[in-house]
Amino acid sequence: MRSCNEKSGLLTLCFSLWLLTGCSAQEIAEWNQKISDSGHQVSHTMNGGMQKREQREYDVVIPVDIDTAAARLRRYYGFEDVNAKIRALRQSGKESDQWAATAIAEESRGWEWEVTPGSYYKMGADMGKRNPPAHIVIELEKNGSGTHMYITYSASYSDTLTPEFVQEIFKTANDVAAGKRR
């Protein structure tokens, strides 16, 4: 009877000989390609279609007063001046408010807020639960009695960058600002 070490050594030797004699370089290359392709597919599936971050832009003039459009967009998307909220909490002097301010600062990365009432608004926020999240920025400029709206949407996942998906985002923002959607 042979020992376990002898059996494993013999098995290794047989396998090595089989590989050396039975496989051409072409077959080994084909196996390697199949393994590589499988690895790429697994990686793509694990990343959920993630790719380099891309940006889409849209602009339109809407026949709505700038402050009205801004109020509608702010309400619909939940935009807020997070920096003002953090400042107020930090100035309160309460330790619990300091903790709350720190938590809000951590949670609100990606929020943008810049306002000059009556003439300019810039509101932005991360969207979705993916990592990294998509991001939307809506800028409004007074344009006579109407408003010029600029939208910038950026994302890293192919399914959120399709023309249909992006057009729906732009249409929704346009409809909200114009009062067609609440």
C-alpha positions as CSV (number, residue, x, y, z in Angstrom):
1,M,0.0,0.0,0.0
2,R,1.2,3.5,-0.9
3,S,1.3,6.4,1.6
4,C,-0.9,9.5,1.1
5,N,2.2,11.6,0.1
6,E,3.2,9.0,-2.6
7,K,-0.4,9.1,-4.0
8,S,-0.5,12.9,-4.1
9,G,2.9,13.0,-5.7
10,L,2.0,10.5,-8.3
11,L,-1.3,12.3,-9.0
12,T,0.6,15.6,-9.4
13,L,3.1,13.9,-11.7
14,C,0.4,12.4,-13.9
15,F,-1.5,15.6,-14.1
16,S,1.6,17.5,-15.1
17,L,2.5,15.0,-17.8
18,W,-1.0,15.1,-19.1
19,L,-0.9,18.9,-19.3
20,L,2.5,18.9,-21.0
21,T,1.7,16.2,-23.6
22,G,-2.0,16.5,-24.1
23,C,-2.4,20.3,-24.5
24,S,-1.1,22.5,-27.2
25,A,-0.2,26.1,-26.5
26,Q,-3.4,27.0,-28.4
27,E,-5.6,25.0,-26.1
28,I,-4.0,26.5,-23.0
29,A,-4.5,30.0,-24.5
30,E,-8.2,29.2,-25.2
31,W,-8.7,28.1,-21.6
32,N,-6.9,31.2,-20.3
33,Q,-9.2,33.4,-22.5
34,K,-12.3,31.6,-21.2
35,I,-11.2,32.1,-17.6
36,S,-10.4,35.7,-18.3
37,D,-13.8,36.3,-19.9
38,S,-15.6,34.7,-17.0
39,G,-13.7,36.9,-14.5
40,H,-14.6,40.0,-16.5
41,Q,-18.3,39.0,-16.5
42,V,-18.2,38.4,-12.8
43,S,-16.5,41.7,-12.2
44,H,-19.1,43.5,-14.4
45,T,-22.0,41.8,-12.5
46,M,-20.5,42.6,-9.1
47,N,-20.0,46.3,-10.1
48,G,-23.6,46.6,-11.4
49,G,-22.5,48.1,-14.7
50,M,-20.4,50.8,-13.1
51,Q,-18.3,52.8,-15.5
52,K,-16.5,56.1,-15.6
53,R,-18.7,58.9,-14.2
54,E,-20.4,60.7,-17.1
55,Q,-22.4,63.9,-17.2
56,R,-25.5,64.9,-19.2
57,E,-26.8,68.5,-19.5
58,Y,-30.1,70.1,-20.4
59,D,-31.3,73.7,-20.5
60,V,-34.6,75.3,-21.2
61,V,-36.5,78.6,-20.7
62,I,-39.7,78.2,-18.9
63,P,-42.5,80.8,-18.6
64,V,-42.5,80.8,-14.8
65,D,-41.2,83.3,-12.3
66,I,-37.8,82.3,-10.9
67,D,-38.9,82.3,-7.3
68,T,-41.9,80.2,-8.1
69,A,-39.9,77.6,-10.1
70,A,-37.3,77.4,-7.3
71,A,-39.9,76.9,-4.6
72,R,-41.5,74.1,-6.6
73,L,-38.2,72.3,-7.3
74,R,-37.1,72.8,-3.7
75,R,-40.3,71.2,-2.4
76,Y,-40.3,68.3,-4.9
77,Y,-36.6,67.3,-4.5
78,G,-36.3,68.3,-0.9
79,F,-33.4,70.7,-1.5
80,E,-32.3,72.6,1.5
81,D,-29.6,74.9,2.7
82,V,-27.7,72.3,4.8
83,N,-24.9,74.7,5.6
84,A,-27.3,77.2,7.3
85,K,-28.8,74.3,9.3
86,I,-25.4,73.2,10.4
87,R,-24.3,76.7,11.3
88,A,-27.5,77.3,13.4
89,L,-26.9,74.0,15.3
90,R,-23.3,74.7,16.0
91,Q,-24.1,78.2,17.2
92,S,-26.7,77.0,19.7
93,G,-24.1,76.0,22.3
94,K,-25.8,72.7,23.1
95,E,-23.7,69.6,23.0
96,S,-26.5,67.5,21.4
97,D,-26.8,70.1,18.6
98,Q,-23.0,69.8,18.0
99,W,-23.5,66.1,17.5
100,A,-26.5,66.7,15.2
101,A,-24.5,69.2,13.1
102,T,-21.7,66.7,12.7
103,A,-24.1,64.0,11.6
104,I,-25.9,66.3,9.2
105,A,-22.6,67.3,7.7
106,E,-21.6,63.7,7.1
107,E,-25.0,62.8,5.6
108,S,-25.3,65.8,3.4
109,R,-22.2,65.4,1.2
110,G,-23.2,66.2,-2.3
111,W,-25.8,68.9,-1.3
112,E,-25.4,72.2,-3.1
113,W,-27.2,75.4,-2.3
114,E,-26.5,78.9,-3.5
115,V,-29.3,81.5,-3.7
116,T,-29.8,85.1,-4.7
117,P,-33.6,85.4,-4.4
118,G,-35.2,86.9,-7.5
119,S,-32.3,86.3,-9.8
120,Y,-30.3,83.0,-9.2
121,Y,-30.7,79.6,-7.6
122,K,-28.4,76.7,-7.6
123,M,-29.6,73.5,-5.9
124,G,-27.9,70.1,-6.0
125,A,-28.0,66.7,-4.3
126,D,-26.9,63.1,-4.6
127,M,-29.6,60.8,-5.9
128,G,-30.2,57.1,-5.2
129,K,-28.6,54.6,-2.9
130,R,-25.8,53.3,-5.1
131,N,-22.2,54.0,-4.3
132,P,-21.2,56.3,-5.8
133,P,-24.6,58.0,-6.1
134,A,-25.9,59.9,-9.1
135,H,-25.9,63.6,-8.7
136,I,-28.2,66.4,-10.0
137,V,-27.6,70.1,-10.0
138,I,-30.4,72.5,-11.1
139,E,-29.5,76.2,-11.7
140,L,-32.1,78.8,-12.3
141,E,-31.4,82.3,-13.8
142,K,-34.0,85.1,-14.2
143,N,-34.8,85.5,-17.9
144,G,-37.2,88.4,-18.3
145,S,-40.5,87.3,-16.8
146,G,-39.4,83.7,-17.2
147,T,-36.6,81.4,-16.0
148,H,-33.7,79.8,-17.7
149,M,-33.2,76.4,-16.1
150,Y,-29.9,74.4,-16.5
151,I,-29.8,70.8,-15.3
152,T,-26.6,68.8,-14.9
153,Y,-27.0,65.1,-14.1
154,S,-24.0,62.8,-13.6
155,A,-23.8,59.1,-12.8
156,S,-21.5,56.1,-12.9
157,Y,-23.9,53.3,-13.8
158,S,-24.8,52.5,-17.4
159,D,-28.5,51.8,-16.6
160,T,-28.8,55.3,-15.2
161,L,-27.2,56.9,-18.2
162,T,-29.4,55.6,-21.0
163,P,-31.1,58.4,-23.1
164,E,-34.6,57.3,-21.9
165,F,-33.6,57.4,-18.2
166,V,-31.9,60.8,-18.4
167,Q,-34.7,62.3,-20.5
168,E,-37.2,61.3,-17.8
169,I,-35.1,63.1,-15.2
170,F,-35.0,66.2,-17.3
171,K,-38.7,66.0,-18.2
172,T,-39.6,65.6,-14.5
173,A,-37.6,68.7,-13.4
174,N,-39.1,70.7,-16.3
175,D,-42.6,69.6,-15.4
176,V,-42.1,70.4,-11.7
177,A,-40.7,73.9,-12.4
178,A,-43.5,74.6,-14.8
179,G,-46.2,73.5,-12.2
180,K,-47.3,70.4,-14.3
181,R,-46.1,68.0,-11.7
182,R,-46.2,68.1,-7.8
